[in-house]
Amino acid sequence: MNKDRHIKKESLLKALEQSLGVVTVACKKADVPRSTYYKWLKDDEAFAIEVRDIENVALDFAESQLHKQIADNSTAATIFYLKTKGKKRGYIERQEITGADGMPTNFQIEIIDKTEDTD
């Protein structure tokens, strides 16, 4: 890898870290086209690993903010957390389809494949 490209990658990684992984912001700050970012992400495994690490840091930050909101008694944050992390304990929304009388409706779904055979 040439030295200029290495410097650009390092600059972009630093910008990604500062923007908490927001690609557009980081690319503008590092003066690297988004297409180049995605090419490096696809072709350079070491770069891709560093990007994933930055994404995990950003996710950790977001989770810490969610926990702060829960601690501040935010009902919405608490419900969101339970719906996403508490599914195994029954905190999940489901929809029930009923008839006009409120009783469950028995129905069948038929899938019709309308693709034509081109043999």
N, C-alpha and C positions, 0 to 999 in steps of 0.2 A: 504494500500500500504506500502510495506516495505521501510525503510529509504534509502537504497542503490538505489532502483528503482527511488524514488523521486529525489534523487540527480542526477541520470543519466538523468532523464527527464529535470530537470532544466538546467543541463549542455548542453543538446541537444538544448533546446529552446534558450539558450544564443548563442550557435554556429549558429543556424538558423538565429538569428537576425543579427549576425556579417556577415554572408554570404548572406544576403538579401534573405533568403529562399531557397538557393541552398542545396537540401537535401544531396547529395553525399558529398559535402564539409563539411557540418555540422556533418554528421554521422562520418566521418573520424576524425574530430577534437574532437568530444565528445567520440570517441571510442565506438560507438553504431552501431550495424549492421542495414543496411537499412530495413531488414525484421522486426526488432524490432520496428523501427520508424513507419512503416506502420501498425503494430499490435496495437501500442499505439494510432495511429491516428484513427483506426477503433473502438477500445474498450474503449477509455478514452475521453469522451465528453469535459471535461475541457482542456485536452491537445489539442484536435482538434480545440477548440475555440482559444487558444493561437497561434496555428500554422496559422490559418486563419488571425488573427490579424497581424502576422508577414508578411504574404503574401500581405496583404493590404498596409503595410508600404513599402514593396518592390515595389509594383505597384505605390504608390504615388511618390516614388523616381524616378522611370522610367518616369512617367508623367512629373515630374519637369524637368528632363533632356530633354525631348521632347520640353517642353515650352522654355527652354534655347536655344535649337537649332533653334526653330522658331524665337525667338528674335534675333538670330545671322544671320537671313535671309537665313536659309537653305531651299531651294526649296523642297527638298525631304521630310524634316520633315513637312513642311506646307502641302504638298500634302497628306502625310500619315494621318495627323491629320484630314484634310477635308474629306478624304475617309472613315475614321472610325467614326468621330464624326459629320460630316456634311451631312450625308445621307438624312436627312429630308429636307435639303435645296437643294438637287439635286446633291451633290458632290458624285457621285457614277459611277462606270464604268459598262457598260453593253455591251454585245456583240450582234451584229446584224448579222444574217445569210442572205446573199443575193445570188442571182444567178449570172451567168457570166455577165449579163447586169447591175448588181448593184441594181436590183429591189428585194424587199423582196420575199422570197420563201415561198409559202404556203405548209406546209407538216403536216402530222399527225404522231404521235408516237404511235405505237401499242406495248403494253406490253403483252408478252406471258409468262404465268406461266408454267414452265416445271417441276414443282414438281409433283411427282406422289402421287395419293391418296393411302393410305395404309389401307383402310377400310376392 
